[in-house]
Amino acid sequence: MEDEIRNAQLSRKVDESVLIRQMCETPGFKLLKEKFEEKIKKATIILLDMNTPDEEVVKLRQKIHVWTEVTNMLKSLILTGDYAVKIIREENLDVISAPINNGQGE
């Protein structure tokens, strides 16, 4: 029973990973990613300027943090799914390669 639950959880992680990967490959997401990266470049230039007021620096860092957090979450979901696939494959190989004891040779 525990194996069934574990396999269901692994399968769900694989499914999530596939969906996230597909989403990230869409033209709309690529456009969104470009826009965020453009904003981050501009914000970084402003952050590096010594004349930028502290309040503005804090606001810019918060905005950059949001995109970084989203990006890290997407990467994490994809990697989790990749590892789930690896675990499932290894378990299937163990089952396939397990010796079958049919009583011969005893």
KAQUIDA-V874981 format. One record per residue. N is the residue number from 1. PHI is phi in radians with two decimals (NA if undefined). NEAR is the number of other ideal C-beta (glycine too) atoms within 12 Angstrom. Layout:
n:N phi:PHI near:NEAR
n:N phi:PHI near:NEAR
This chain:
n:1 phi:NA near:7
n:2 phi:-1.11 near:8
n:3 phi:-1.09 near:13
n:4 phi:-1.13 near:10
n:5 phi:-1.13 near:11
n:6 phi:-1.09 near:16
n:7 phi:-1.12 near:19
n:8 phi:-1.13 near:16
n:9 phi:-1.15 near:19
n:10 phi:-1.10 near:27
n:11 phi:-1.09 near:20
n:12 phi:-1.11 near:19
n:13 phi:-1.12 near:27
n:14 phi:-1.10 near:27
n:15 phi:-1.07 near:20
n:16 phi:-1.06 near:25
n:17 phi:-1.07 near:28
n:18 phi:-1.09 near:21
n:19 phi:-1.12 near:19
n:20 phi:-1.13 near:26
n:21 phi:-1.06 near:22
n:22 phi:-1.09 near:17
n:23 phi:-1.07 near:20
n:24 phi:-1.18 near:23
n:25 phi:-1.59 near:15
n:26 phi:-1.30 near:14
n:27 phi:-1.03 near:11
n:28 phi:-1.12 near:13
n:29 phi:-1.19 near:20
n:30 phi:-1.07 near:14
n:31 phi:-1.12 near:13
n:32 phi:-1.03 near:19
n:33 phi:-1.06 near:21
n:34 phi:-1.06 near:15
n:35 phi:-1.11 near:15
n:36 phi:-1.13 near:23
n:37 phi:-1.11 near:18
n:38 phi:-1.11 near:15
n:39 phi:-1.11 near:19
n:40 phi:-1.15 near:24
n:41 phi:-1.07 near:17
n:42 phi:-1.11 near:18
n:43 phi:-1.14 near:27
n:44 phi:-1.11 near:19
n:45 phi:-1.08 near:14
n:46 phi:-1.16 near:21
n:47 phi:-1.10 near:23
n:48 phi:-1.34 near:13
n:49 phi:-1.31 near:14
n:50 phi:-1.14 near:9
n:51 phi:-1.51 near:11
n:52 phi:-1.27 near:19
n:53 phi:-1.10 near:13
n:54 phi:-1.01 near:12
n:55 phi:-1.08 near:10
n:56 phi:-1.21 near:16
n:57 phi:-1.07 near:20
n:58 phi:-1.09 near:15
n:59 phi:-1.09 near:17
n:60 phi:-1.14 near:26
n:61 phi:-1.10 near:20
n:62 phi:-1.12 near:16
n:63 phi:-1.14 near:22
n:64 phi:-1.14 near:24
n:65 phi:-1.06 near:16
n:66 phi:-1.05 near:18
n:67 phi:-1.12 near:26
n:68 phi:-1.09 near:18
n:69 phi:-1.11 near:15
n:70 phi:-1.09 near:22
n:71 phi:-1.07 near:22
n:72 phi:-1.10 near:14
n:73 phi:-1.13 near:17
n:74 phi:-1.09 near:27
n:75 phi:-1.06 near:18
n:76 phi:-1.09 near:18
n:77 phi:-1.11 near:27
n:78 phi:-1.17 near:26
n:79 phi:-1.13 near:20
n:80 phi:-1.06 near:25
n:81 phi:-1.13 near:28
n:82 phi:-1.08 near:22
n:83 phi:-1.20 near:18
n:84 phi:-1.09 near:27
n:85 phi:-1.06 near:23
n:86 phi:-1.06 near:18
n:87 phi:-1.09 near:22
n:88 phi:-1.07 near:26
n:89 phi:-1.10 near:16
n:90 phi:-1.10 near:15
n:91 phi:-1.15 near:19
n:92 phi:-1.16 near:15
n:93 phi:-1.14 near:12
n:94 phi:-1.10 near:12
n:95 phi:-1.19 near:14
n:96 phi:-1.16 near:11
n:97 phi:-1.57 near:10
n:98 phi:-1.18 near:10
n:99 phi:-1.16 near:10
n:100 phi:-1.69 near:10
n:101 phi:-1.68 near:8
n:102 phi:-1.86 near:7
n:103 phi:1.57 near:6
n:104 phi:-1.36 near:7
n:105 phi:1.45 near:7
n:106 phi:-1.66 near:5
